[in-house]
């Protein structure tokens, strides 16, 4: 390659004082005046701008583009949605890497394959050698025509948010893509990068627009970064470099990232190197379980190593253990990091920096984390240790260096007598109860204070007992209890079921689940039993498709593949991920389901289970509309509504799920429903209904399938709470919703950013959400807590995770029960404004204000109960 090749940004690099070097035939900036160390640190704290236009960009089009890519690349190109990216490898027949690459699907049958600068010609020739096998295939080298930039670091998003004139940033998920407009120019942007930063974007820009985009990014705070820091950043992140960690003569599965880059999907057919890669993969699966029977197929694996002694490990240095050669360093250097202060959620970066010696090494596969090794550094044996990683990126917006040897300091517990321990526990419990019940404004939407009577009943004798039971066909479905002394609790459970039926207006209720999460797990496993009831001798098939709310759109954790539903859902053969699709949301209101788009998704995927319900819920769910649509297309599908947050709002003021078409309702009984902490499952199936066998499966999955003791004390407390709910329901529900709307409007009037639809006063439920600034949710929730206002920091739909939370979620149901009216919530709104916007200390004002609201409403406290209450007290 001609050594004079320059990217479009060459003159910009010179004007910024860059030290230019030849890299793979391109003149590129090694560093700017700031230097490699500073550039590394600035990327980790701010936003680094990288010229990556030296990378090769091949545009692949035509009807045969997918079959071609499936053959010549290691990953499953068919799994990509439009637009989306994936890490992949150009592999040889022996399972080695000709190159590693990134594949971007831009539009139907149009891909961009980004390859390493040093391999452009080699990759081009190799890929084109297969072109004749595909009739409708076009491969173009667009490296010179399409410029490429990378913006990486925690403030990247701030910069782009200021500049975007049209379109939206990609969803906050790795490899997602979108098209944006800056200064009238269309730019393809992807959440990809080579730094380990959790917030990072790569841009594909028309060459004629590239300089303008570079300039405007620099003007708005992006910091130019050279190849030197790019290398230290990728090394700290444990990312492979072609020629070091990835080569043609190194098995692809020696690099841990290969598990994301290699697919054996049937959709790929017979692809290049499949058999060799499969042997490596089978060995890899055994090795990670410390079974080394196939180690000859994967003798060495890339592992992160920390250098404990003095010296810097460089690529090519030998590694020993117990005097025997066990590997070789592939990359190594000194990297800087920001020192931190605090711990856990309160950890923050300081302005102090340190250096550490780290490396990646190709080591014998039977070595493991925490093994001590020795590196030959210029004839001297220097101690090192194998670590799981050098950096973690799972708590955005910052990538976090993991420093070997740092452990969390544990609290020094007092060495006192057991009587003193008891006194301490009692005193601390008294202090906490007074603080939470009498001095705080509790706005957490998933919490409730149960009534005094429910509290008392929850600690009576049934608390210590068992009452396992199930229906037995031989006794005509009579409930058979497996313990004696259970007549009372049998009556309690029977009464509770009837009260819940009355409340939900349904025919069947299961009350034994001890949490909403358990209720959902019971339902999922019961549905599998139902689907497989005709075939009990084969491996049970799983649910073919599930439609749910994604967690970043407010979905319940128990409905996510990272939560409760994972083991019950099939793997989609196309995506090779659990067969879950998510509700689309309205572009102008991400808290509301887009019904028309949902209908299209249902028609395409034909889900067997639809899960409504959210933990961030401001709107009614479109149960009625979706049930009517399912009937129209004659699709057999179970509609489940997880009403955990809104169970206490079932009725005319919010939603009547069974009337609207829900099959199953689950929920926890301690949020808007002001009972003890338990869960319920309900349906409106009758014995003659087609799906009634599903109800029988639910009963069996409850017991003996999921529990034995079902916490009888809280069952007793829940019964009286349900009496209270049925008695006070109308007044309570109406007041909760009116208070929430008033609270939202008051917060808005105070100048806070209330999310939702202003035409309905921002909410239809008990919840109100305010945006407080990207990444500031945790800090401000803590500041509110210091002022005795208890809230819940919340990540919204455009944020990358809970540590990047830019919102605060609040609920009015508990304070409504303590007697607060609409005018009172205006006072609370002012307190919140004073803390967030004015940094005012309102703790004493809050304590004084809360003293007005100590008497719990919507519960039985009449004098006629007093003699019985006193008698219960005397029995404790």
N, C-alpha and C positions, 0 to 999 in steps of 0.2 A: 504494500500500500504506500502511496506517495506520502512522505513525511510532512508535506506542507499543508495537509488538510486542516481546515479551520471551520469551526462552527460559526453560525451567524452572529454569535455573541463575542467573537474574538476581540474586537475593538473595545467592547465594554469591559472585558477582563483587563485589558491593558490600561484603560483609563482609571481603573480602580487599583492599580498597582499590583496586579497579580504576578506571581512568579510562574512563567509558562514553561511547560515541559512537553516532551513528546510522549504521548500515551497511545499505544496501539495505532500509531500513524497519524494521530490527531494532536494538534497543539492545544493543550488544555491547561487550566489554572491548577497548579499544585496547592497554592495557598495565596491568600491576599495579605495585605500589610498586617492584618490582625494575627496571623499565624495559625497553625493547625490546632494547637491546644485551645485557643480562644474560640476558633470557629466550631470546634466540637462542642464546647460548653454553651455557646450561644444557640446552637441548634437544639440542645436539650432544654434550654430555658425559654427561648424565643422562637424564631422561625428562620431556618436556613434555606437559601435559594441556590439550587444546584443546576448548572448547565449539564444536561445529560443528552445533548443532541448528537454526541459522538456515538451513542448506541445505534445499532442498526434497526431500521423500521421497514419491515416487509409487509405490504398490503396484499392480502390473499382474498380473492373473490371468485365467484362462479358457483354453479350448482354442485360442483364436486369438491368445493373447498372443505366441507366437513369430513367427507370420507378421506380426503388427503391428510388433513390434520390428525384424524384418528389413527392413521397409519404411522406417520412420521414423528408424532409427539407422544410423550409418555402419559399425559393426562387425558381426561375425557372431555373433549371439546363440546360434546353434545350436552353437557351439563350446564353450559353457560346460558343465561338469560340475556336479553338485550336491554341495555348494554351492561356488560359485566366482564371481569377479568379473571385470570387464573395463572398461578405459577405452574410452569411446565418444563420439560426437559426434551431436548433433541437427543435421542438415544441411539446407540449403535446395537448391532446384533448381540454383542457380548454383555449388554446391560451396563455399559459405561456411558458417560455423558459427552457427546460431541459439543454440547453447549447447554447452559440453562437459560431459560427465556421466560418472557411474560406474554400471554396471549390475551388480546382484547377483542371482544365481539362488539362491533360498532352498530351494525344493522344486519338484517338477514343476509347471510352469505357474504359478509364483509368483515374481515378480521385484520387486526394489526398484530404482527408478531415482532416483539422487541427482543433483540439478541445483543450479546456482548460485542463491544467495539472491536476487540481483538479477533473476533471470529466471523466478522461480516462476510468476507469472501468465502471462507470455508463453509459457513452455513448456507450461503446462497448457492454455491455449487452443489452441495449435498442435497438440499431441498429440490433444486431443479432437476436433479438426476432422476427423480420419481415422477416428474411432471407428465411425461408421455403416457403414464398409466391412467391418467385422468383426462377425459375429453374436455369437460367444461371447467377449466381451472386457469386462473391467471395469477401470477406472482410478480409483483412490482417492487423494486427497491425505491422506497420513498424517503430514504435517509436524508437526502439533500433538500427535499421539498417540504417535509414536515419537521418543524423544530420541536424540541422536547425539553421541558423544564420540570423540576421537582421542588416543591415547597414543603418542608418538613419541620415539625416542631409545634409546641403547644399553642403558640399564637397564630399559627397558619390560618385557622378558621376566622379569627378576628379580621385579618387582612382581607381575606376573600369576601367576607360578609359586607365589607365596606365597598367593594368594587363591583359586585355582581349587579348587573342591570336587568338581566333576564335569565330564566331558568332557575334551577335550584342546585345546591351542592348535593353530591351523592348521599344516599342514605348512610347513616353512621355505622356501616358494616364494612369489614375488610373486603376489598376487590369490587365494591360497588362503583358505578359510573353514572355520569350524567353529562348533559351539554349545558354550558352556561354562556352568557354574553357579557363581555367587558368592553366598554367603549365601542359597542356595536359589532364586536368581533366574536364569532362563534369559536368556542374552545371546548374540546373534549377533555373532561377531567375525571380522574380515577383515584380512589382511595388506595393507592399502592405506594411503594417506596422502598428504599434500601438502607434505612437508618435505624429501624426498630422503634421509631416514634409511633405512638398510637394515633396521633393526629398528623396526617400527611397526605399530600396530593401530588399527582403527576399530571402534566398537561401536554396535550397534543395540539400544536398551534400551526396555522399556516405560516410558512416562512416569512411572508411579507408583513405579517402582524407581530412577529416574534419580538422585535426590539421594543416596540411600544409596550408589550406586555411585561417584558423584563423591567423596563423603566418604571412603569406604574407600580409594580410589585416592590421594587427597591424604594420608591418614594413613600410607600405606605408601610415600611418597616421591615421588609424582608432583608436578610443579611446574606451577601454572597459567600458561598462556601466552596472551597476547592477540593481536589481529589484526595488530598492528604487526610482531611477530616472525614470525607466520605468513607475512606477505608477504616479509620479508627471507629467511626460510628457503627459501621456494619459488623466489625469484629466484636465490638462490645455487645451487639445484638445477637451474635452467634450466627450471622448470615454468611453463606458460603461465597467464596470468590473463585471464579473459573480460573483454573491453572493452579490453585492451591487446594481447596477442599473438594473441588469437582474437576475430574479429568476423565479422559477416555479409558484410562487403565485403573480407575478406582470404581468399584461397584457403586451404582447410584444409591442403593439403600445404606451405604456407609454414611451418607449425609442424612441426619434426622429429618430434615425438611422434605425428604423424598416421600414420606407418607402422605404429604399434601400434593405432591407433584406426579404421582404414579397412580394410574387407575387400571383395574382389571375388569371394568364394566363389560358385560356382553355386547354393549353398543359399540365397543371399539373393534370387535372382531379380532382377527389375527394381525397384530401390529408388530413393528420391528422390535426385536429384543424381548418379546413377551415371555418366552420360556426362561430366559436368563433372569429377567426381573422377578418372575414368579418364584424361582429358586431362592433368590436373595430375600424376597418378602417372607417366604416361609421360614427361612432361617432367622430373620429379624424378629418375627412374632415369638419364636422360641427364646431368642436371646434376651428380650426384654423381660421374660419370665424366668431368666437365669437357667434356661435349659440350653445347653451348648452342644446338643447332639448333631446340629447342622452347621456348626461354626465354620466348617471348611468352605461353605457357600458364602459366608460373610465374615471373613476372619478379622477384619478391623472396622471400627466405627469412629466417626468424628465426635470428639467429646471436648467440652470446655474445661480449661485448666487454669487455675490461679497459681502464679509463681509466688511462693512463700519466702524464698531467700532472695538475696540481692542478685540482680541481673535481669536482662531482658531476653526472653525466648524468641528466636527468629525462625522463620520457616526453614526447614531442613535439619534443625537441631534434633539429635536423637533423644529418645525417652527410655528410661530404664526403671525396672521394679525388681527388687531382690537380686540385683546384679545382672538381670537379663534384659535384653533389648525388647521393648514392648510396643514401640511405635515411633512416630516422628511428628515434630511440630509442623503444622501446615500454615499457620499465620500467628504472629505474635508481636506485641509492642507494649508500650506504656500508654495508657489512656487516662484522661482526666475525668473527674466527676465532681459534681457539686455536693458539698457536705449538707446534711439535713439536720433539722431540729424537730423535736416532738416525736410522737409515735402514732401508729395507726392512722386514722382519718385526719389527725391533727399534724401529721408530718408535713414539713414544708422545706423548700430549698433555701439555703443561706447563700451569702455571697462568697463564702470560703470554698476553696477547691483543693482537691488532693489528686495524687497520681497513683495508679496501680498497674502492676504488670500482669497481663492476661494473655491467653493464647487459645487457639484451637489445635487439637492434636488428633492424628489418626492413630488410634490405639487398639490393642488387642480387644476383641469383642467381649472377652470374659472379665474385663475390668469394669468397675462400677463406681458410682458416686461415693465420694469421701475416701477413695483409695489414695494413699500417698504414693507419689512417683518422684523420679529424679530426672532432671533435664541436664544434658551435657551442654553447658554454656561456655564455649571456648576452653574446654578441658577441665572445667570445674563442675562438679555435681551440685545442682541447685534444687532444693526441695520444691515440690508443687503438689497440688491436690486436685483431683477431679471434682468438679462442681456441676450441679444441674443446669446452671445458666449464669451469665454475667449480668443480665439485664432482664427486667420484666416490664411488659407493656400493657398489663391488664387493668391498670388503674389510671385511665386517662384523666386529665390531658397530658400528664407527664409520664415519660419512661423512667423507670426507677432502677438505678444501679444496685445490684445485690452484692454487698461487700462480705467476703468470706470472714467468718468468725463473729459477726455481729448477731447477738441474740436479744430477744425482748427481755427487759428486766422485769422480774416477777415481784409482786408486792411482798414485802416482808411481813408475814402474818405474826401477830403478837403471840408470844409464848406465855399464855396465861392459863389458869385453871379452867375446868369445864364449866364451873358455875359462873366464872367471869365471862366466858364465851357466850353463855346463855344470856347473861345480862346485856352484853354488848349487842347480841342479835335482837333482843327485845327493844332496846333503846333505839337502834338504827331503824328497826321496823316502824316504831312509833314516829320517828323523825320523818321517814320517807312517806308514811301515810298522811301525816299532817301536811307535808309539803305538796304532795300530789292532790290531795282531796280538799284542802282548805286554802292553799296559797297560790296555786297555779291555775292558769287558763289552759286547759287541755284541748288542743285542736287536732289531735291525731285522729284521722277519720276511721281507723280500724280499731278503736278502743271505746269501751263503755264502762261506766260504773253500774254494777248491778244493785238492785234494791236491797235495803237492810234485811228484808225477809228472805230474799234469795240467797244472800250471804250466809245467813244463819242456817237455813235448810241445807246448804251445801257442805256443812261440816258436821251434820248429824250422823247417826249410826251407819246409814248405808255407805258412807264414805269408805268404810273399812271392809266392805263385803263384796262377794262375787254373785253374779246372777247370769251365768252363761245359759243361753237357750236358743232353740231353733224349732221351726215347724217340722212336724213329722207326719209324713203321708199316711203311715199306718194308723195314726190316731186322727185321721180326717183333718190334717193340718193344724191340730192343736199345738200350742207352744209347749215344748217340754223343757223344763229347767233341770240343770244338772247339779244343783245344790238345793239343800233344804233351807228353810227360813227365808224364802224369797217371795212370799205372798204379797207383802207390802210393796216391794219394788216392782213386781209384776203389775200391780194395780197402777203404780205411778207411771210406768212406761205406757200402759194402755191409755191412760188419761192424756199423757203427753202426745201420743200419736193422734188421738182424736182432736185435741186442741190445735195441733199443727195442720191437720186436714182442714179444719174450719178456717184457719188463718190463710192457708194457701189456696183454698177452694179446690182440693184435689182428692183423689181416692186412696192413695198409698203414701205413707211416710216411713222412712227408716231413721230412727233417732239414736242408734247406738254408736255411730262414728264419733270419735272424740275430738275431731277437728275438721275444718273445711277441707284441708289438704287430704286427710284420710278419706273423706267422703268422695272426693274426686278419684283418688286411687282405687277405691272400691268400684266406682262406676266404670273406670277404664278396664279393670280386670274382669268385671262382670260382662262387659260388652264383648270381650274376647271369648268368654265362655259361651255367650249367646251366639256369636258368629260361627263357633266351631261345635255347636251342640250336636250336629249330625255326624261328626267325624271325630271320634275320641281316640283313635288309634294312631293318628299321624301327628306330626309337629303342628301345633295350632297356628293357623295363619293370623296375622295381625291386621289391625285396621288399615285399610288401603289408602285412604286420604283423610286428613283432618283439616278443617278450616278453623282458624283461631285468631286471636289478637296477638301480634308479636309483643314481646315484653317492652320494646322501646316505644310501642304505641299504647302502653298502659296495661298490657295483658297480664293475667294472673300467672305467677311463677309455676303453679301446678299444671298449667296448660302448655308449658314450654318443653322443648326437647331437652333443655338443661335442667328441667324440673321433673314433674311427675309423669309426664306422658311418654317419655322416650321409649320405654321398654314395651309399649303397647302399639306402636305405630310401625308399619312396614317401611322398608327402605325403598325410596323411589329409584328405580333402575337408571333413570336419566341423570339425576343430580347426585346419586349415591349418598344421599342424606335422608333423614327421616321424612316420610311423605306428609309433610305439613305445609300448608299454604296459609297466607295471612290475609285478613280482611284489608282491602284497600280503604284508604281514608280520603275524606274530602280535601282538596288542595287548599281551600281557604279555611279549613277547620280540621286539623289532624286528630281531634278528639272525637270525631264523628265518622261513622261508617258511610262509605260511598255505596249506596244500595245498588245502583245500576252496574257499577264495576264489579260488585260482589256477585251479581247474577251471572256475569260473564265468566268469572272464576269458577263458580259452581258448575256451569255448563261445560267448562273445559276439563275440570278435575274430577267432578262427580264424587264429592267427599261422602264418606259413610258416617262421619260425625262432625257436627258444627258446634263449636263451643263459644257461646256468648258470655259476656261478663268480663269485667276489668277491675284492676286495683286502682286505676286512675279513671274514674267514670263520671263524666259530666252530663251525659245524654242517655235517654232511653235507648235500648238496643232494638234494632229493626226486626224483632222476632216475627211479627205479623206479616211484614212484607216478604221475608224470606220463606216463611211457611207457605204462603200463597204461591210463591214462585216454584217451590219444590213440588207442590201439588200440580202446577201447570205442566211441568216437564216430567211428572210422574217418576221422580227420583226418590228411592228409598234411602232415607238419611235420618239419623237421630239428631234432634236439636236439643242440646244441653245448655242450660243457662246457669252458670256459676254466679249466684247472687250474693256471694260472700259479703260484699260491701253494701248491698242494697236490699238485703233480705227483710230488713225492718221497714222498707218502704213499699212492700207489695200491697197493691190496692189502687184505688181510683186516682190518687194523686201522682202516682208514678207508673207502674206497670203491673199488669195481671198476667203473668207468664203463661199459665196454662190456657187461659182464655185466648191468648194471642197465638198459641200453637206450639209452645215448648213441649217436648217429650219428658225431659228430666230437669229438675231443679236441684242444684246442690247449694250449699252455703255454710258459712260459719255463723254461729248464733250469738255473737258478742260484739258486733259492730253497730250498724243501725238497729239491728234486732238486739235489744238490750238484755240478753240472757247470759248465762255462764258460757265459758269457752268450750264449745262443742261444735259438731257438724251435723247436718241433716242431708238426706237424699229423699226426693219426692217425685211422684209421677201421678198422672191421671189415667193410667191404664186400668181397664176393667178385665175381669177374667176371660171374657170372650174376645178380647182384642188380640190382634196378631202379635204385638210386642209384649204381651203379658209375660211370656217366658223370660224376657229380659229382667222383669221385676223379680222373678224367682232367683235368677242368677245374682242379682244385687243382694238379696237376702243371704244367699249362701256365701257370697264373697265377703259379706259383713262378718258373719260367724258361720262356720269356723275359719273363713278365708283370711280375715284381716285382724281380728282381735279376740281376746277372751274377756278379761275384765273391761267393762266399758264405763268405768268411773261413775259409780252410782250416785255419789254425792252431788256432783254437778248435774246429773240427770234430774235429781230432785229439785235443785235450784232452778233448772231450766223450766220445769213444769210451772212453778209459780211465776216465773218471768213471762211465760207464754200466756198465762191467765192475765197478767198485767198488760201484755201487748194486745191481746184480743179486746180487753176492756177499754183501754185508752187509745187504741190504734188511730182512729180518725183524727182526733185532736193532735196527737203527737206527730203523725206524719205530715199533716198540713202545716204545723208550726216549724218542723225541721226544714221543709222545702222553702217556706217563706223566709225563714231566718237565713238560709244559705244564699238566697237571691239578694236579700238586703245586705248581707255581709259582703258579697261580691261587689255590689254597687258602691258600698261605703269604701271599700279598698280602692276601687277605681277613682272615686271622688277624692281620695287622699293622694292621688298621683301615682299609685302603684300599678304595675302592668298585670292586669287580670286577664287570663286567657279564657277562651271560649267564645260563645256567640252572644254579643251584647243584646241582640233582639229578644233573648229569653233570660236576660239578666245573668248571663254567663254560665248558668248551671240548671239542671233539672233534678239534681240529687242533693245530697248533704255536703258534697265536696266543692271546694273552691281552690283554684290554683293560681298562684302569682309567679311571674318570671322575675328573677332578681339578678340576672347576669350570668353568663356562661361560667360554670365552675365555681360559682359563689354560693350555691345552695347549702353546702355543708357548713361553711363559715357562718352564714347568716342564721341558719337553724340553730347553731350553737349559741350565737349571740342572743337570739330570742329566748333560748332556754335559760341563759344567764339572767334574763329578765322575767323568768317564771312564765314564759309563754312557750308551750310545748307543741312543736310542729314536726313535720316530716319532709326532709329534703327529697327532691324528686327530679329524676332525669326526664326530659320531655322528648318528643319524637325526633328532634334534630340533634340530640346529644349522645355521646358515645358510651355512656355508662353512669352508674350511680356516683362515681367519684368526680364526674364532670357535671354533676347536677347543677342546673341553672334555674331551678324552680323550687317552690315550696308548696306542698299539698296540705290542705287543711279541711277539717270537717266540723260541722256545728252540732252534731247529734248529742254528744255528751253534755255540752253546756246548755243546750236546749232543755235537757232533762233537769238541769240544775236551775232552770227558771229564767234563762236569758231570753229577752225579746228582741225584736228588730232594732230598737233604739240602743240596746246594750251592745249589740254586735257592731254598731257604729263606733262605740267607745273602744272596743277591741281593735277595730281597724285602725283607729288613730294611734293606739299603743304600738301596733306593728309598724306603721309608718314612722313613728318617732324613733324606733329602734333601727330600722333599715335605712331610712333616708336621712335622719338627723343624728344617728349614733347617740341617741339619748338613753340614759338609764331610767327605766320606768318600773323597776322591780318593786319598790315600795308602793307605787301607785297601783300596780297590778294586785299586790297582796291586799291592799285596802279595798279595791274594787271587788275582788273575789269574795270577800266576807259577806257581800250582799246575796251571794248565791251558794249557799251551803245546804239548802233543803232540797232533796231529790224529789222531782215530780213524777207523775205518771206511774205511781206504784201504790200499793195498798198500805196505808198507815193509820187507818181509822181506829178509834179507841176500842172498838169491839174486838179487835185482834190482840189488844195489849195483854190480857191475862194469859193467852196461849203463848205469846212471844216470851213473856217472863218465865213461863214454865219451861220453854225450850232452853232459855239461858241457864236455868238452874240445872239442866241436865248435862251441860258441857263440863 
